[in-house]
Amino acid sequence: MSITVSIDLGYAFDVKARAKEVFEVLADVPLSASYFPHVDKLVDLGGGAYRWEMKKIGLPQINLQTIYASTYAANKAKKTIVWTPVEGVGNARVSGDWKIVDKKTSTHVELQISGELSVPLPSLLEAVIAPAVEHEFEKLVELYIHNLVERFGGEVDA
């Protein structure tokens, strides 16, 4: 038995760094991943695909480790990075994209992430587990964005 938790997140922010620098960091998957919290291992599968192995989280009775693989495609002309799930790897499927817009004195960045995580627990726990998993994932992504914003010299004041 398992529970499937679906996650859809979207973020937009402006940073002080130039669009070229932002694109170069985000298009370099190992470099970008170094800013994501709780990554245990990032494995290069070749062909633009990477397997993410997150650190184990949970309670003593319930220990979860998220593992998934995605294939990344960077388009320098459009300043986009898109990733799609690699089927049959791990217990999650994650897709998303970065969009980078040069605003001359700053750079606008948009992030969209969609995912499904299969948690090996009885379905009767879904009402409790699903919100907790969603909240944890959202916290990790927000910390990732915070780390990237710091890397890019801070957020631009509105």
N, C-alpha and C positions, 0 to 999 in steps of 0.2 A: 504494500500500500504506500501511496505517496500523495503529497499535496503539490499542486503546481501553483506557484505564485507569479503573477504577471506584474511587470513594472513598466511604466511609461513616464519618463521625466524629460523636461525641457528647461533650458537655462539660456539667458542672454546677458552679456556683460561687455563693458568697454574697458580696454587696458591701454596703458601708456606706450607699450612697445609697438614697433612697426609691424605691419601686416606680414612682411616677408619673414621676420624673426618668429612671429607667432606660428605661421604655417610650418616653418622648418622644425620647430620643436614638436608640434602636434603630429606632423607627418612621420616623424621618427618614433615609431611605436615604442621601442625600448626606453628612449629618453622620456617620452610622454608618460609611460607607465611608471617611471621612477618617481613621479609626483603623486601616484595613486596610493592611498594608504592600504596597508595589510596585504600587499602582494607578496606571496611566498616565493613563487617562481614564475618567470615569463619565458616560455620555450619557443624558439623560432622553429616553425614547422616547414619553412621554405615557401616560396611563392606568395609572399605577403601575408601568410597566415601565422598566427601566434596562439599558443595555448596559455591561458591565464590560470594559475593555481593560487587561490587566495589562502591566507592563513586560516586555520580552523577557528571557529567562533562558537559560542554557545555556553550552555550550562553543563555541569558534570554529567547529567543524565542524557543530554542531547548535544552532540558535537557535530557541527556542520562544516563542510569545506566546499566552497563553490569552485568548480572547474569548468572552463568552457574554452572554445577556440573560435576565433573570428578571422576572416580574411580582410585585409585593409587595402584600400585603393585611394591614393592621393592624386588630386588633379591640381597641379600648380597654377594653371591658367585660370581655373575657376575658384581657386583657393578653398577647396573642399577636401575632406577626408571622410570616406564612407567605409563602414565595416559591416560585414554580413556573417551570419553564423556558419561554422563548419559543422555539418551534420555528424552525429554519432560520437562527439567528443564531450565527455564530462556530463554534468548534471544540470547544465544551463545552456540557454541560447541567447546570445546578446548581439544586437545590431544597433546601428546609430550613425550619426554623422556630425562633423564639425563644419561650420560655415564661417569664413573669415572675410570681413569687409574692411577695406582700407578707408578710413575717414580722414585722411591727411594728417591730422594732429593726434589721432588715436586709432585704435583698431577695435571694431565691433566683432564679438565672437558669439556664435550660437552653438549650443550642444543639444542634440536630441538622442536619447537612449531608450531602447525598448528591450525588454528581456523577459525570459521565463525561467524560473528556477524550480527544479523538482526536488522536493524535500521528502526524505523517506520516513514519513510519519503517518499515523492513521488520520483519515479524513475528518474525524470528529474533532481534531485539534486545529483544523483550518481557520476557524474564527479567531483563534488566539495567535497562531503562528504567522499567518499571512500578513497581518498588520505589523508585526514585529520585524519580519524579514524586509518588508517594504521600507519601514522606518530606518533600519540599519543600512540598507543599500543607499537610501537617500542621504543619510549622514556621510557615508563614504564618498559619494559623488560630490557633495558640497565641500568636503575637506579637500578633495582633488582639485576642485575649481579654486578654492582658496589658495592652495599651494601653487597652482599655475598663475593666478593673479599676482602673487608675490614674485614669482619668477619673471613675470612681465612688467615689473616695476610698479605694480599697484593698479587699482581701479581708477578710472577717470571719474571725477566728480560730475554729477549731473547738473 
